[in-house]
């Protein structure tokens, strides 16, 4: 027996004892979750007949749990690690209460799948959809409980297709997810180590976000835009002479070898995703509200809509404009503001805007995404 083993033995025994305690506590937590599920079913026994579903996933509750635990955290684990760990624990417990299906804008290996896992953990049933419209339809039809779609990139701007889908649906926003976007260059492991790269494939936005790095490291190599980063990874898997730009999840999913990581020109690049569903989410204490406001195209329309926010001391975080589908030259504003729609000042703002606009429709209140969690 070495001196190292003698020194490590007490620590290993302590770790084993802690693991046994963790196992007991995790199973106690899981049993509590099962008890909660039984109570929810008992309080709402008619939900299968009257289409009023018992709600098991509560994004505001998850946000409160993580906020409390990260506030209590004294290390050495980071707040980000604590958040990730407890999202998985809540994901596991939720899957025991009720199976949950989440549709996302695919294919597999995309950043939207990564955002889905970040929000829901690895214990949910997920389904990749070929378009954003299909994600909305899956949730509307009840084939999926929730959907995840991209809505905004910090360098490329809004995803207008997602905004337009809200014009023709009654689905609500249940949560938001912010995901740092880090691109990697990858190719098939069957490619020779020093073999030149004949082409670089990726989505057009990813190619644009890595333009400077590519100019420096792969000048003259053709860059081909494809439908998605995952599609680029699939093609690189089948063609050793081709390299792909995608997230590291795609490299893992398709068995590719990483050549370089974090090759994006802007290291602060982020994408914001929305979780859509049919439920009204309660306040978490750190919330955001989204509304859709339709107005006529006339002088001062936007100014009149914005004035109540100043009057009731509410901060705006986003305003986007889209043409309405009515064809009469009216416009729709998508407005995000701080706070929950159940608060008195938010209700007053929505009522005041309703007196001025053609239509005001709340799209949902939901926990505000926290950076690095």
C-alpha positions as CSV (number, residue, x, y, z in Angstrom):
1,X,0.0,0.0,0.0
2,X,1.5,3.3,-1.1
3,X,1.6,6.5,1.0
4,X,-0.7,8.1,-1.6
5,X,-3.3,5.4,-1.0
6,X,-3.0,5.9,2.8
7,X,-3.6,9.6,2.4
8,X,-6.5,9.2,0.0
9,X,-8.4,6.5,1.8
10,X,-10.1,8.8,4.4
11,X,-11.3,11.1,1.6
12,X,-12.6,8.3,-0.5
13,X,-14.4,6.8,2.5
14,X,-15.9,10.3,3.1
15,X,-17.0,10.6,-0.5
16,X,-18.6,7.1,-0.4
17,X,-20.5,8.1,2.8
18,X,-21.7,11.4,1.2
19,X,-22.8,9.6,-2.0
20,X,-25.0,7.3,0.2
21,X,-26.5,10.3,1.8
22,X,-27.1,11.9,-1.5
23,X,-28.8,8.8,-2.8
24,X,-31.1,8.7,0.2
25,X,-32.0,12.4,-0.1
26,X,-32.5,12.2,-3.9
27,X,-35.0,9.4,-3.5
28,X,-36.8,11.3,-0.8
29,X,-37.1,14.2,-3.1
30,X,-38.3,11.9,-5.9
31,X,-41.0,10.5,-3.6
32,X,-42.1,14.0,-2.7
33,X,-42.4,14.8,-6.4
34,X,-44.6,11.6,-6.8
35,X,-46.8,12.7,-3.9
36,X,-47.2,16.2,-5.5
37,X,-48.2,14.5,-8.8
38,X,-50.8,12.4,-7.0
39,X,-52.3,15.5,-5.3
40,X,-52.5,17.3,-8.6
41,X,-54.3,14.4,-10.2
42,X,-56.7,14.1,-7.3
43,X,-57.5,17.9,-7.3
44,X,-58.2,17.8,-11.0
45,X,-59.8,14.4,-11.8
46,X,-61.8,15.6,-14.7
47,X,-59.0,17.0,-16.8
48,X,-59.1,14.2,-19.4
49,X,-62.8,14.9,-20.1
50,X,-62.9,18.7,-20.0
51,X,-59.5,19.4,-21.7
52,X,-58.3,21.2,-18.5
53,X,-54.9,19.5,-18.0
54,X,-53.3,19.1,-14.6
55,X,-50.1,21.2,-14.8
56,X,-47.0,19.4,-13.7
57,X,-44.2,21.5,-15.2
58,X,-44.0,24.9,-13.5
59,X,-41.2,27.0,-14.9
60,X,-41.7,29.7,-12.2
61,X,-41.1,27.0,-9.5
62,X,-37.9,25.8,-11.2
63,X,-36.7,29.3,-11.5
64,X,-37.4,30.0,-7.8
65,X,-35.6,26.8,-6.8
66,X,-32.5,27.6,-8.8
67,X,-32.5,31.3,-7.7
68,X,-32.6,30.2,-4.0
69,X,-29.9,27.6,-4.3
70,X,-27.5,29.8,-6.2
71,X,-28.0,32.5,-3.6
72,X,-27.1,30.0,-0.9
73,X,-24.2,28.5,-2.8
74,X,-20.8,29.1,-1.2
75,X,-18.7,27.0,-3.6
76,X,-16.5,25.5,-4.7
77,X,-19.2,24.6,-7.3
78,X,-20.1,27.5,-9.5
79,X,-23.6,28.9,-9.7
80,X,-23.8,27.7,-13.3
81,X,-22.9,24.1,-12.2
82,X,-25.5,24.3,-9.4
83,X,-28.2,25.5,-11.9
84,X,-27.3,22.7,-14.3
85,X,-27.3,20.0,-11.6
86,X,-30.7,21.0,-10.1
87,X,-32.3,21.4,-13.5
88,X,-31.4,17.7,-14.1
89,X,-32.8,16.8,-10.7
90,X,-36.1,18.6,-11.3
91,X,-36.2,17.1,-14.8
92,X,-35.9,13.6,-13.4
93,X,-38.5,14.2,-10.8
94,X,-40.9,15.7,-13.3
95,X,-40.5,12.7,-15.6
96,X,-41.7,10.5,-12.8
97,X,-44.7,12.7,-12.1
98,X,-45.8,12.8,-15.8
99,X,-44.0,12.1,-19.1
100,X,-43.5,15.4,-20.9
101,X,-42.9,15.8,-24.6
102,X,-41.0,18.8,-26.0
103,X,-40.9,19.7,-29.7
104,X,-38.1,21.8,-30.9
105,X,-36.9,23.3,-34.2
106,X,-34.4,20.7,-35.4
107,X,-32.7,18.7,-36.6
108,X,-30.8,16.9,-33.8
109,X,-27.5,18.5,-32.9
110,X,-28.6,22.1,-33.3
111,X,-28.4,24.9,-30.8
112,X,-32.2,24.7,-30.3
113,X,-31.8,21.1,-29.1
114,X,-29.1,22.4,-26.7
115,X,-31.5,25.1,-25.4
116,X,-34.2,22.5,-25.0
117,X,-31.9,20.3,-22.8
118,X,-30.7,23.4,-20.9
119,X,-34.3,24.2,-20.0
120,X,-35.9,20.8,-19.5
121,X,-32.9,18.5,-18.7
122,X,-32.2,15.1,-20.3
123,X,-35.3,13.3,-18.9
124,X,-37.9,14.7,-21.2
125,X,-39.1,13.2,-24.4
126,X,-38.0,15.4,-27.3
127,X,-39.0,15.6,-30.9
128,X,-37.1,17.5,-33.6
129,X,-39.3,19.4,-36.1
130,X,-38.3,20.5,-39.6
131,X,-39.7,24.0,-39.3
132,X,-40.7,26.6,-36.7
133,X,-44.3,26.3,-37.9
134,X,-44.3,22.6,-37.2
135,X,-43.2,23.2,-33.6
136,X,-46.2,25.5,-33.1
137,X,-48.6,22.9,-34.7
138,X,-47.2,20.1,-32.5
139,X,-48.0,22.1,-29.4
140,X,-51.4,23.3,-30.7
141,X,-52.5,19.8,-31.5
142,X,-51.5,18.4,-28.1
143,X,-48.9,16.1,-29.6
144,X,-46.2,18.0,-27.6
145,X,-46.7,19.6,-24.2
146,X,-44.2,22.4,-25.0
147,X,-42.1,23.7,-27.9
148,X,-38.8,25.5,-28.1
149,X,-38.0,28.0,-30.9
150,X,-35.3,30.6,-31.5
151,X,-36.5,34.2,-31.4
152,X,-33.4,36.4,-31.3
153,X,-29.6,36.4,-31.9
154,X,-27.4,39.0,-30.3
155,X,-25.6,39.7,-33.6
156,X,-28.1,38.7,-36.3
157,X,-31.3,40.1,-34.7
158,X,-34.8,38.8,-34.4
159,X,-36.1,35.6,-36.0
160,X,-39.1,37.1,-37.8
161,X,-40.6,33.7,-38.6
162,X,-41.1,33.0,-34.9
163,X,-42.8,36.4,-34.3
164,X,-45.1,35.8,-37.3
165,X,-46.2,32.5,-35.9
166,X,-47.7,34.3,-32.9
167,X,-50.0,36.2,-35.2
168,X,-52.0,33.1,-35.9
169,X,-51.8,31.1,-32.6
170,X,-53.2,31.3,-29.1
171,X,-50.2,29.6,-27.6
172,X,-48.4,31.4,-24.8
173,X,-44.7,32.0,-23.9
174,X,-43.9,29.9,-20.8
175,X,-40.2,30.5,-20.4
176,X,-37.1,31.9,-22.2
177,X,-33.7,30.4,-22.5
178,X,-30.4,32.3,-23.3
179,X,-27.7,30.2,-24.8
180,X,-24.1,31.3,-25.5
181,X,-23.3,30.4,-29.1
182,X,-19.8,28.9,-29.5
183,X,-18.9,27.5,-32.9
184,X,-16.5,24.7,-33.6
185,X,-14.8,23.4,-36.7
186,X,-15.1,19.7,-37.1
187,X,-14.6,16.9,-39.6
188,X,-14.8,13.1,-39.9
189,X,-12.3,11.1,-37.7
190,X,-11.6,9.1,-40.9
191,X,-9.9,12.1,-42.5
192,X,-6.1,12.1,-42.5
193,X,-4.7,14.3,-39.8
194,X,-2.9,16.7,-42.2
195,X,-5.3,16.3,-45.2
196,X,-6.4,19.7,-46.5
197,X,-10.1,20.7,-46.1
198,X,-11.8,21.0,-49.5
199,X,-15.0,22.8,-48.3
200,X,-16.4,24.2,-45.1
201,X,-20.1,23.8,-44.7
202,X,-22.5,25.5,-42.2
203,X,-25.6,27.6,-41.9
204,X,-25.2,31.0,-43.6
205,X,-25.4,32.8,-40.2
206,X,-22.7,30.7,-38.7
207,X,-20.4,31.3,-41.6
208,X,-21.0,35.0,-41.2
209,X,-20.3,34.8,-37.5
210,X,-16.9,33.1,-38.1
211,X,-15.9,35.1,-41.2
212,X,-12.8,36.7,-39.6
213,X,-11.5,33.4,-38.1
214,X,-12.0,31.6,-41.4
215,X,-10.2,34.4,-43.3
216,X,-7.2,34.0,-41.1
217,X,-7.0,30.2,-40.8
218,X,-8.7,28.8,-43.9
219,X,-8.2,31.5,-46.6
220,X,-9.4,30.4,-50.0
221,X,-11.3,27.4,-48.9
222,X,-14.8,27.5,-50.3
223,X,-17.6,28.1,-47.8
224,X,-20.9,26.5,-48.6
225,X,-24.2,27.5,-46.8
226,X,-26.6,24.6,-46.0
227,X,-29.9,24.4,-44.3
228,X,-28.6,24.0,-40.7
229,X,-25.4,23.4,-38.8
230,X,-26.6,19.8,-38.1
231,X,-26.9,19.2,-41.8
232,X,-23.4,20.4,-42.3
233,X,-22.2,18.0,-39.6
234,X,-24.1,15.1,-41.3
235,X,-22.4,15.9,-44.6
236,X,-19.0,16.1,-42.9
237,X,-19.6,12.7,-41.3
238,X,-20.1,11.2,-44.8
239,X,-17.3,13.2,-46.6
240,X,-13.9,13.2,-45.0
241,X,-12.7,16.0,-47.2
242,X,-15.4,18.3,-45.9
243,X,-15.4,20.3,-42.6
244,X,-18.4,21.7,-40.8
245,X,-19.0,24.6,-38.4
246,X,-21.5,23.7,-35.7
247,X,-21.8,23.4,-31.9
248,X,-19.9,20.8,-30.0
249,X,-23.1,18.9,-29.4
250,X,-23.2,18.2,-33.1
251,X,-19.7,16.8,-33.0
252,X,-20.7,14.5,-30.2
253,X,-24.0,13.6,-31.9
254,X,-22.4,12.7,-35.3
255,X,-19.1,11.4,-34.1
256,X,-16.9,14.1,-35.6
257,X,-13.4,15.2,-34.6
258,X,-13.0,18.8,-33.3
259,X,-10.4,20.7,-35.2
260,X,-10.9,24.1,-33.4
261,X,-13.4,25.4,-30.8
262,X,-14.8,28.9,-30.0
263,X,-14.0,30.1,-33.5
264,X,-16.8,32.8,-33.5
265,X,-15.6,36.4,-34.1
266,X,-17.8,37.7,-31.3
267,X,-17.3,35.7,-28.1
268,X,-20.4,37.3,-26.5
269,X,-22.7,35.9,-29.2
270,X,-26.0,34.6,-27.7
271,X,-29.3,33.3,-28.9
272,X,-32.5,33.7,-27.1
273,X,-35.1,30.9,-27.3
274,X,-38.8,30.8,-26.3
275,X,-40.6,27.9,-24.7
276,X,-44.2,27.9,-26.0
277,X,-47.2,26.1,-24.4
278,X,-50.8,26.4,-23.3
279,X,-50.4,27.3,-19.7
280,X,-50.4,30.6,-17.8
281,X,-47.2,30.8,-15.8
282,X,-47.3,32.3,-12.3
283,X,-44.9,34.9,-11.0
284,X,-41.4,33.8,-10.0
285,X,-40.2,37.2,-8.7
286,X,-37.9,37.9,-11.6
287,X,-40.3,38.0,-14.6
288,X,-40.8,39.3,-18.1
289,X,-44.0,39.9,-20.0
290,X,-44.6,39.8,-23.7
291,X,-47.6,41.4,-25.5
292,X,-48.7,41.8,-29.1
293,X,-50.1,45.2,-30.0
294,X,-51.8,45.9,-33.3
295,X,-52.2,49.6,-34.4
296,X,-53.0,51.5,-37.5
297,X,-50.2,53.0,-39.5
298,X,-50.7,56.7,-38.5
299,X,-48.5,59.4,-37.1
300,X,-47.8,59.1,-33.4
301,X,-49.2,55.6,-33.0
302,X,-46.1,54.1,-31.4
303,X,-45.6,57.1,-29.1
304,X,-49.2,56.8,-27.8
305,X,-48.6,53.1,-27.2
306,X,-45.3,53.7,-25.3
307,X,-46.5,56.6,-23.1
308,X,-48.4,54.3,-20.5
309,X,-45.1,52.4,-19.8
310,X,-43.5,55.7,-18.6
311,X,-46.6,56.7,-16.7
312,X,-46.6,53.4,-14.7
313,X,-42.8,53.2,-14.4
314,X,-42.3,49.9,-16.3
315,X,-39.1,49.2,-18.2
316,X,-39.2,48.0,-21.7
317,X,-36.6,45.4,-22.9
318,X,-37.6,44.8,-26.5
319,X,-39.8,46.4,-29.2
320,X,-40.2,44.7,-32.7
321,X,-42.5,45.7,-35.6
322,X,-44.1,43.3,-38.0
323,X,-46.7,44.0,-40.7
324,X,-50.1,42.6,-39.8
325,X,-51.6,39.9,-42.0
326,X,-54.8,41.9,-42.5
327,X,-53.5,43.6,-45.6
328,X,-54.9,47.0,-44.6
329,X,-51.5,48.6,-43.8
330,X,-51.8,48.1,-40.0
331,X,-48.8,47.0,-38.0
332,X,-48.1,44.8,-35.0
333,X,-45.6,45.6,-32.2
334,X,-44.1,42.8,-30.1
335,X,-43.2,44.4,-26.8
336,X,-41.3,42.8,-23.9
337,X,-41.3,44.5,-20.5
338,X,-40.1,43.8,-17.0
339,X,-42.6,42.3,-14.5
340,X,-45.5,39.9,-14.4
341,X,-48.9,40.6,-16.0
342,X,-50.6,39.9,-12.6
343,X,-49.0,43.0,-11.1
344,X,-51.2,46.0,-10.8
345,X,-49.0,48.4,-12.8
346,X,-48.7,45.8,-15.7
347,X,-52.5,45.4,-15.7
348,X,-52.9,49.2,-15.8
349,X,-50.5,49.4,-18.8
350,X,-52.3,46.7,-20.7
351,X,-55.7,48.3,-20.0
352,X,-54.4,51.8,-21.1
353,X,-52.9,50.4,-24.3
354,X,-56.2,48.6,-25.0
355,X,-58.0,51.9,-25.2
356,X,-55.6,53.1,-27.9
357,X,-54.8,50.0,-30.1
358,X,-56.8,47.8,-32.5
359,X,-55.8,44.8,-30.4
360,X,-53.7,44.0,-27.3
361,X,-53.0,40.4,-26.7
362,X,-50.8,39.1,-23.8
363,X,-48.4,36.5,-25.0
364,X,-47.4,35.4,-21.5
365,X,-45.4,36.2,-18.4
366,X,-42.4,34.0,-17.7
367,X,-39.2,33.8,-15.6
368,X,-36.5,36.1,-17.0
369,X,-33.5,34.1,-18.3
370,X,-30.4,34.5,-16.0
371,X,-27.0,34.8,-17.7
372,X,-24.7,31.8,-17.3
373,X,-27.5,29.6,-15.9
